[in-house]
Amino acid sequence: MTLDVSRLVWLDGREACFKAPTDPGLTFRFLTPEEVQEFSADPSNLLDESFADRLEGGQHFCFAALSSSPSKGRRLAAYAWFAPHRVDAECNQGRHKNTGVNFSYPDHVVFMYKGFTHPDFRGRGLYGMVNGLAIRAFSDRGITHILSTMDWTNVSARRSCCRLGFSELGLVVRWGWGRWMHTHAPRIASSLGIQAGRNSSTARMGAGYLSPQPAQ
């Protein structure tokens, strides 16, 4: 039996206020497939070499904070992965593959997953900077909103998202046995053009737990 509960969160990048970078030793930009392969060689980056294939064709993007110093050279300080249009279950799952949920959404939305800050750079607000500068970079493509999920028990992640201006749309519940899995998503998600579990056995929209106003 599998049961997984996560929070569905939503950010309007046009209204969010992010801390501006002040460290001249940091640069923020999208990574290339070659750079993903390069940084995957360091296990502390928690980055798999196969992720480089996700960057082909603009299906996914990795926005990162890069540190450069004369003594240590170039290092990967923080990063987050983004998927426009849709995100597959394997990119949005807990510890067990059956907990994965597909999402599709409008063109002005991008899904953020696998956010990471290297232990040597934590406590500097890089998570917020990466998201803020990424949504600013995506604005040239007409993308203005970030959608994401987090484990409902992850208190620190919830606090970080609240500080950044994320709104909670409600809970996504994934339960079932073996391949017979069901997904329950908050009803407000469908009003925002967000569809959950399109490729899962069963998916339905239910009552939202929180009801922020849909973006205009």
LUMGU-402611 format. One record per residue (C-alpha): residue number from 1; residue in three letters; y, z negated, x negated. Coordinates in pm, 1 decimal, decimal comma. Layout:
BEGIN
+-----+------+----------+----------+----------+
|  nr | rest |    north |       up |     east |
+-----+------+----------+----------+----------+
| NUM |  Ala |        Y |        Z |        X |
...
+-----+------+----------+----------+----------+
REM end
This chain:
BEGIN
+-----+------+----------+----------+----------+
|  nr | rest |    north |       up |     east |
+-----+------+----------+----------+----------+
|   1 |  Met |      0,0 |      0,0 |      0,0 |
|   2 |  Thr |    342,2 |     96,6 |   -135,2 |
|   3 |  Leu |    675,0 |    -52,8 |    -25,7 |
|   4 |  Asp |   1004,3 |     22,8 |   -198,8 |
|   5 |  Val |   1358,6 |    -59,7 |    -85,6 |
|   6 |  Ser |   1673,8 |     78,7 |   -245,4 |
|   7 |  Arg |   2043,5 |     86,5 |   -164,2 |
|   8 |  Leu |   2206,6 |    422,1 |    -96,0 |
|   9 |  Val |   2558,5 |    421,4 |   -242,0 |
|  10 |  Trp |   2845,2 |    667,9 |   -213,9 |
|  11 |  Leu |   3166,1 |    719,5 |   -408,6 |
|  12 |  Asp |   3472,6 |    924,0 |   -319,1 |
|  13 |  Gly |   3594,8 |   1027,2 |   -663,3 |
|  14 |  Arg |   3938,8 |   1116,8 |   -526,5 |
|  15 |  Glu |   4009,2 |    751,5 |   -444,7 |
|  16 |  Ala |   3817,3 |    572,0 |   -719,0 |
|  17 |  Cys |   3999,4 |    394,7 |  -1000,2 |
|  18 |  Phe |   3821,6 |    395,4 |  -1333,8 |
|  19 |  Lys |   3912,9 |    231,2 |  -1660,4 |
|  20 |  Ala |   4055,0 |    490,8 |  -1897,1 |
|  21 |  Pro |   3894,1 |    527,4 |  -2242,1 |
|  22 |  Thr |   4092,5 |    367,0 |  -2522,5 |
|  23 |  Asp |   3849,2 |    379,8 |  -2814,9 |
|  24 |  Pro |   3941,1 |    678,8 |  -3036,7 |
|  25 |  Gly |   3587,9 |    674,7 |  -3175,3 |
|  26 |  Leu |   3441,2 |    778,6 |  -2839,9 |
|  27 |  Thr |   3433,1 |   1124,8 |  -2685,6 |
|  28 |  Phe |   3313,3 |   1207,6 |  -2334,4 |
|  29 |  Arg |   3157,7 |   1539,2 |  -2236,2 |
|  30 |  Phe |   2849,5 |   1718,9 |  -2106,4 |
|  31 |  Leu |   2552,0 |   1741,2 |  -2341,7 |
|  32 |  Thr |   2377,7 |   2063,5 |  -2436,7 |
|  33 |  Pro |   1995,4 |   2103,9 |  -2423,8 |
|  34 |  Glu |   1990,1 |   2095,3 |  -2803,9 |
|  35 |  Glu |   2175,6 |   1763,1 |  -2808,9 |
|  36 |  Val |   1936,2 |   1612,0 |  -2555,1 |
|  37 |  Gln |   1649,0 |   1709,5 |  -2781,8 |
|  38 |  Glu |   1832,8 |   1566,5 |  -3082,9 |
|  39 |  Phe |   1907,6 |   1229,3 |  -2923,7 |
|  40 |  Ser |   1560,1 |   1201,2 |  -2772,7 |
|  41 |  Ala |   1425,4 |   1151,9 |  -3125,9 |
|  42 |  Asp |   1573,4 |    798,4 |  -3120,0 |
|  43 |  Pro |   1355,8 |    581,7 |  -2889,3 |
|  44 |  Ser |   1645,1 |    341,6 |  -2826,6 |
|  45 |  Asn |   1821,4 |    614,3 |  -2626,6 |
|  46 |  Leu |   1544,8 |    611,5 |  -2361,9 |
|  47 |  Leu |   1573,2 |    988,4 |  -2338,2 |
|  48 |  Asp |   1271,2 |   1215,6 |  -2306,2 |
|  49 |  Glu |   1278,9 |   1549,2 |  -2489,4 |
|  50 |  Ser |   1156,5 |   1726,3 |  -2174,7 |
|  51 |  Phe |   1484,8 |   1638,4 |  -2003,2 |
|  52 |  Ala |   1647,0 |   1919,7 |  -2200,3 |
|  53 |  Asp |   1474,9 |   2167,7 |  -1967,7 |
|  54 |  Arg |   1664,6 |   2019,6 |  -1673,3 |
|  55 |  Leu |   1992,2 |   2152,4 |  -1810,8 |
|  56 |  Glu |   1881,4 |   2513,2 |  -1787,4 |
|  57 |  Gly |   2052,9 |   2711,7 |  -1511,3 |
|  58 |  Gly |   2295,9 |   2437,6 |  -1412,7 |
|  59 |  Gln |   2042,0 |   2255,1 |  -1196,2 |
|  60 |  His |   2118,5 |   1923,4 |  -1367,1 |
|  61 |  Phe |   2390,6 |   1792,5 |  -1597,7 |
|  62 |  Cys |   2406,0 |   1507,9 |  -1846,5 |
|  63 |  Phe |   2750,4 |   1357,5 |  -1905,3 |
|  64 |  Ala |   2771,6 |   1128,5 |  -2206,4 |
|  65 |  Ala |   2986,9 |    904,2 |  -2422,2 |
|  66 |  Leu |   2942,2 |    989,0 |  -2790,7 |
|  67 |  Ser |   3036,4 |    752,8 |  -3072,7 |
|  68 |  Ser |   3133,3 |    880,6 |  -3414,0 |
|  69 |  Ser |   3193,1 |    671,1 |  -3726,5 |
|  70 |  Pro |   3187,8 |    742,3 |  -4101,6 |
|  71 |  Ser |   2920,1 |    479,2 |  -4161,1 |
|  72 |  Lys |   2676,6 |    550,6 |  -3875,6 |
|  73 |  Gly |   2757,5 |    911,9 |  -3788,8 |
|  74 |  Arg |   2724,4 |   1041,8 |  -3433,4 |
|  75 |  Arg |   2545,6 |    824,7 |  -3179,2 |
|  76 |  Leu |   2472,5 |    838,7 |  -2806,7 |
|  77 |  Ala |   2662,1 |    544,2 |  -2654,3 |
|  78 |  Ala |   2604,2 |    605,5 |  -2283,6 |
|  79 |  Tyr |   2501,5 |    878,1 |  -2042,8 |
|  80 |  Ala |   2424,6 |    959,7 |  -1681,0 |
|  81 |  Trp |   2236,6 |   1248,0 |  -1523,7 |
|  82 |  Phe |   2374,2 |   1441,6 |  -1228,5 |
|  83 |  Ala |   2206,9 |   1681,8 |   -986,0 |
|  84 |  Pro |   2412,7 |   1903,9 |   -751,8 |
|  85 |  His |   2278,2 |   2030,2 |   -417,1 |
|  86 |  Arg |   1951,5 |   1832,9 |   -424,9 |
|  87 |  Val |   1754,4 |   1582,4 |   -629,0 |
|  88 |  Asp |   1375,8 |   1580,0 |   -647,2 |
|  89 |  Ala |   1162,4 |   1270,9 |   -594,6 |
|  90 |  Glu |   1060,5 |   1243,4 |   -960,8 |
|  91 |  Cys |   1426,8 |   1196,0 |  -1055,1 |
|  92 |  Asn |   1479,9 |    927,7 |   -790,8 |
|  93 |  Gln |   1189,6 |    685,7 |   -794,0 |
|  94 |  Gly |   1094,0 |    329,5 |   -884,3 |
|  95 |  Arg |    803,9 |    223,6 |  -1102,1 |
|  96 |  His |    548,8 |    407,5 |   -889,0 |
|  97 |  Lys |    569,4 |    782,1 |   -824,4 |
|  98 |  Asn |    504,9 |    729,7 |   -450,9 |
|  99 |  Thr |    842,5 |    557,9 |   -421,0 |
| 100 |  Gly |   1030,6 |    879,6 |   -504,6 |
| 101 |  Val |   1263,0 |   1022,3 |   -239,2 |
| 102 |  Asn |   1410,0 |   1371,9 |   -228,0 |
| 103 |  Phe |   1771,5 |   1412,5 |   -118,8 |
| 104 |  Ser |   1970,1 |   1721,6 |    -30,4 |
| 105 |  Tyr |   2345,1 |   1711,6 |     32,7 |
| 106 |  Pro |   2658,0 |   1930,6 |     68,6 |
| 107 |  Asp |   2814,0 |   2126,3 |   -216,0 |
| 108 |  His |   3092,7 |   1869,2 |   -269,8 |
| 109 |  Val |   2836,4 |   1597,5 |   -355,7 |
| 110 |  Val |   2643,2 |   1532,1 |   -677,2 |
| 111 |  Phe |   2357,8 |   1282,8 |   -717,0 |
| 112 |  Met |   2377,3 |   1045,5 |  -1014,1 |
| 113 |  Tyr |   2054,0 |    912,2 |  -1164,3 |
| 114 |  Lys |   1931,8 |    758,0 |  -1490,0 |
| 115 |  Gly |   2254,6 |    592,3 |  -1593,8 |
| 116 |  Phe |   2216,3 |    426,4 |  -1934,5 |
| 117 |  Thr |   2430,9 |    243,7 |  -2189,7 |
| 118 |  His |   2290,2 |    179,1 |  -2535,8 |
| 119 |  Pro |   2260,0 |   -196,9 |  -2607,6 |
| 120 |  Asp |   2498,4 |   -163,8 |  -2901,9 |
| 121 |  Phe |   2775,7 |    -41,5 |  -2669,5 |
| 122 |  Arg |   2732,7 |   -258,6 |  -2361,9 |
| 123 |  Gly |   3017,6 |   -469,4 |  -2228,0 |
| 124 |  Arg |   3280,2 |   -197,5 |  -2280,8 |
| 125 |  Gly |   3281,5 |    -50,5 |  -1930,1 |
| 126 |  Leu |   3121,5 |    276,4 |  -2039,8 |
| 127 |  Tyr |   2919,4 |    309,2 |  -1718,2 |
| 128 |  Gly |   3239,5 |    337,0 |  -1517,4 |
| 129 |  Met |   3406,2 |    567,9 |  -1767,9 |
| 130 |  Val |   3109,9 |    806,0 |  -1770,5 |
| 131 |  Asn |   3106,4 |    828,5 |  -1391,4 |
| 132 |  Gly |   3483,7 |    855,9 |  -1360,8 |
| 133 |  Leu |   3524,9 |   1127,0 |  -1621,4 |
| 134 |  Ala |   3217,0 |   1311,9 |  -1495,3 |
| 135 |  Ile |   3347,5 |   1337,3 |  -1138,6 |
| 136 |  Arg |   3681,6 |   1451,1 |  -1280,3 |
| 137 |  Ala |   3502,0 |   1723,1 |  -1478,4 |
| 138 |  Phe |   3300,2 |   1821,7 |  -1170,5 |
| 139 |  Ser |   3617,6 |   1864,9 |   -965,0 |
| 140 |  Asp |   3656,0 |   2214,7 |  -1111,4 |
| 141 |  Arg |   3334,8 |   2299,7 |   -922,9 |
| 142 |  Gly |   3464,9 |   2150,2 |   -597,9 |
| 143 |  Ile |   3253,1 |   1833,9 |   -635,6 |
| 144 |  Thr |   3437,5 |   1520,7 |   -523,2 |
| 145 |  His |   3167,7 |   1265,5 |   -432,8 |
| 146 |  Ile |   2882,6 |   1087,0 |   -610,6 |
| 147 |  Leu |   2565,5 |    978,7 |   -432,2 |
| 148 |  Ser |   2313,4 |    742,6 |   -591,1 |
| 149 |  Thr |   2050,5 |    475,9 |   -527,3 |
| 150 |  Met |   1971,8 |    140,0 |   -682,7 |
| 151 |  Asp |   1697,2 |   -114,6 |   -638,4 |
| 152 |  Trp |   1805,8 |   -350,5 |   -360,9 |
| 153 |  Thr |   1732,6 |   -653,3 |   -583,6 |
| 154 |  Asn |   1944,7 |   -527,7 |   -875,6 |
| 155 |  Val |   2241,6 |   -762,3 |   -839,9 |
| 156 |  Ser |   2419,0 |   -659,3 |  -1161,6 |
| 157 |  Ala |   2406,7 |   -288,7 |  -1070,9 |
| 158 |  Arg |   2539,4 |   -368,2 |   -723,7 |
| 159 |  Arg |   2833,9 |   -558,9 |   -868,5 |
| 160 |  Ser |   2911,3 |   -277,3 |  -1111,8 |
| 161 |  Cys |   2908,7 |    -19,3 |   -833,0 |
| 162 |  Cys |   3132,9 |   -236,1 |   -615,3 |
| 163 |  Arg |   3385,7 |   -265,4 |   -898,2 |
| 164 |  Leu |   3387,2 |    112,3 |   -936,1 |
| 165 |  Gly |   3453,8 |    166,1 |   -565,3 |
| 166 |  Phe |   3109,6 |    270,4 |   -440,4 |
| 167 |  Ser |   3038,1 |    210,4 |    -70,4 |
| 168 |  Glu |   2694,0 |    111,7 |     52,6 |
| 169 |  Leu |   2559,3 |    348,7 |    316,2 |
| 170 |  Gly |   2254,2 |    131,8 |    384,3 |
| 171 |  Leu |   1894,7 |     85,4 |    276,5 |
| 172 |  Val |   1635,3 |    351,2 |    202,5 |
| 173 |  Val |   1285,3 |    221,1 |    276,2 |
| 174 |  Arg |    979,5 |    400,8 |    142,0 |
| 175 |  Trp |    638,2 |    278,9 |    254,5 |
| 176 |  Gly |    283,3 |    400,1 |    310,8 |
| 177 |  Trp |    -63,5 |    434,9 |    164,2 |
| 178 |  Gly |   -168,5 |    692,7 |    -93,4 |
| 179 |  Arg |     -9,4 |   1028,1 |    -14,0 |
| 180 |  Trp |     76,1 |    922,9 |    342,1 |
| 181 |  Met |    426,0 |    801,0 |    275,8 |
| 182 |  His |    717,9 |    749,7 |    513,6 |
| 183 |  Thr |   1090,5 |    735,9 |    441,3 |
| 184 |  His |   1354,5 |    559,2 |    649,2 |
| 185 |  Ala |   1717,4 |    632,7 |    556,9 |
| 186 |  Pro |   2040,3 |    501,9 |    714,1 |
| 187 |  Arg |   2163,5 |    710,4 |   1005,5 |
| 188 |  Ile |   2513,3 |    744,1 |    861,4 |
| 189 |  Ala |   2367,8 |    952,6 |    577,9 |
| 190 |  Ser |   2297,4 |   1244,5 |    812,3 |
| 191 |  Ser |   2656,3 |   1235,1 |    939,1 |
| 192 |  Leu |   2766,5 |   1293,8 |    580,3 |
| 193 |  Gly |   2530,0 |   1590,3 |    544,3 |
| 194 |  Ile |   2273,4 |   1392,5 |    342,1 |
| 195 |  Gln |   1908,3 |   1463,6 |    420,4 |
| 196 |  Ala |   1634,9 |   1237,6 |    283,1 |
| 197 |  Gly |   1268,3 |   1297,2 |    222,9 |
| 198 |  Arg |   1258,8 |   1667,0 |    308,1 |
| 199 |  Asn |    939,5 |   1714,3 |    103,0 |
| 200 |  Ser |    776,3 |   1380,6 |    182,4 |
| 201 |  Ser |    508,3 |   1334,3 |    447,4 |
| 202 |  Thr |    745,2 |   1183,8 |    702,2 |
| 203 |  Ala |   1117,0 |   1108,1 |    696,7 |
| 204 |  Arg |   1353,1 |    983,3 |    961,2 |
| 205 |  Met |   1709,4 |    863,0 |    983,8 |
| 206 |  Gly |   1757,2 |    517,8 |   1130,3 |
| 207 |  Ala |   2041,3 |    283,1 |   1202,4 |
| 208 |  Gly |   2280,9 |    230,9 |    913,0 |
| 209 |  Tyr |   2310,9 |   -116,3 |    766,5 |
| 210 |  Leu |   2673,1 |    -59,7 |    666,3 |
| 211 |  Ser |   2905,9 |    186,5 |    831,5 |
| 212 |  Pro |   3190,1 |    312,3 |    611,8 |
| 213 |  Gln |   3393,3 |    595,9 |    754,9 |
| 214 |  Pro |   3269,4 |    943,8 |    653,3 |
| 215 |  Ala |   3488,8 |   1121,6 |    401,4 |
| 216 |  Gln |   3737,0 |   1363,8 |    554,8 |
+-----+------+----------+----------+----------+
REM end
